[in-house]
Amino acid sequence: MTYEQYNSLIIDEDNLIYYISDLYTYDLYHLTKAGMERCGLKSPEEYMGRKCYELLHGLDSPCPFCTNKALQKGKKYCWERYNHKLNRWVEMEDAIVIIDGRPCRLERVRDITEQKQLSERLTMEKILVDCVRILATERNLDHAVDKFLMYIGQYYHAKRSYIFEIDYDNGTIRNTYEWCAGGVKSEIGHLQSVPLEYVSFWLKKFEETGEFYLTSLQEQYPPDSPEYSILKSQGIESLMTAPLVRGERIVGFLGVDDPSGEQSDLTLLRTSAHFVIEELEKRRLIQELHYASFTDMLTG
């Protein structure tokens, strides 16, 4: 056996994912057994001649996040990313190797999904504690909710986070609080006194399943529906939302627009909704007490 064959044997036995592709044509030259298993392949013939971006990422053209231009001879380039085709978080180590006189990309791929999930759980728990602290200690409720929405929006890498409250007496719903990421246009001014019928589907879904994730506007609403019209006019393609419940009645909802696909756990949204409704209820009681203290209840 040659030196290269021994190396390949050792790498395959250690169940490591490595691949080699042409730096300019993206043609795959080699994929280890662990890599073939992850991609559902049984023999080298199934990957030979295929493009790395097609087989490994399910794309029709070179990856927009490709690091080829960042690679330098004699230096390793380390990075991590969520692979949507594999549904896993991976850590990658890249280097340039010369094969038959051509520069090629050698990449080692390591699955770090479990570490990422643990890190995300710890991060979520910390953010939840921070949210509860802000809502409980900030004297000005508006400032508290604004900070709370900022934490929620940043955690989900969303364009916008918000609270809607329902006015059953008037049959409307309105956007009462909003946070926007940098460069994102505010929509709160356009979302006042919205007919409740426009969100009737959401209210029904809240009753059936609680919180939910609308992953694709195009796939989940017909173009002639009022829900599609409202979301499309705001440039929203996906959203996550959780109901705000007082007693057994849905009185509003907490949501985020266009969250990152890498962050799809609804736990933080669901849990924090309970604390939000407590603070909104506190605000309602304070307003009622304030009104009663300055109003003659007999004459109004």
Residue, then its C-alpha position, 0 to 999 in steps of 0.5 A: m500500500t502507498y502512504e496515501q492509501y494507509n492514510s485513507l484507511i486510517i481516516d476511514e476507520d476513525n469514521l472521519i468525514y473528509y472530502i477533496s474537491d477542485l478549487y476551481t471546478y468544484d469537482l469532487y475527487h474523494l469522499t471518505k466512507a463516513g462522508m458517503e454514509r452521511c450523504g446516502l452513497k454506497s460507492p465512490e462511483e456515486y460521487m465522482g464527477r459531481k460538484c461539492y456544492e450539489l452533493l454536500h449542500g443541495l445547491d445548483s451553483p457554488c455556495p454563496f458562503c464558499t471559503n475558497k477565496a479565503l484559503q491560503k497555502g500552508k494555512k488552515y481555515c476553520w469555520e462552522r455552519y448549519n448544513h440544511k441538507l444534512n440538518r446538522w451543525v458542522e465545524m470545518e477545517d479547510a486547507i489547500v492541497i496540490i493534486d496532479g499539479r492542480p490546487c484542491r480543497l481538502e476539508r475535514v467536517r466534524d458534527i458539532t450538533e450536540q454541542k451547539q444544542l447544549s450551548e443554545r439551551l444554556t443561551m436560551e435559559k440565560i436570555l429567559v432569566d434576563c427577560v424575566r428580570i427586565l420585566a420584573t424590575e424595570r419601572n417603566l413597562d414600555h421600556a421593559v417590554d422594548k428591551f424584552l422584545m430586543y432580546i427575543g428578536q436577537y435570539y431568533h436572529a429575526k427582522r422584527s419582534y412584536i406584541f399584538e393585543i386583541d380588543y374583542d369589544n371592537g372586534t379588532i387587534r393592534n400591534t402595541y409593541e415592536w422591536c426592529a433589527g437594524g435597517v428593518k422598517s417599522e410596521i407598528g403604525h400600519l397595524q392598528s385596528v386590524p379586523l379580527e377576522y384577518v387573524s381568525f386562522w391564527l386564533k384557531k391554530f392557537e387553540e389547537t396547537g398553541e405556538f406555531y412556526l409558519t415556515s413559508l408564506q408562499e406554501q401556507y397561505p393562498p395568494d388571495s387570502p387576507e393573511y397573505s396580503i398583510l404579511k406580503s405587504q410587510g415583506i414577511e416570508s416566515l414567522m414564529t408566534a405564541p399566544l398570550v392567554r388570560g384565564e382561558r381566553i387568547v388576548g393577543f400574541l407574541g411573535v418574530d418575523d423571518p427568524s433564522g432557519e437555524q433557530s427553530d425552537l419555540t421554547l423561549l417564545r412559548t415560555s416568555a409569553h407567560f411572563v409577558i401576559e403577567e406584565l400586561e395584566k399588571r398594566r391593565l390593573i394599574q390603568e383601571l386603578h388610575y381611572a377609578s381614583f380620578t373618576d366618580m364611578l356613579t357619574g363617570 
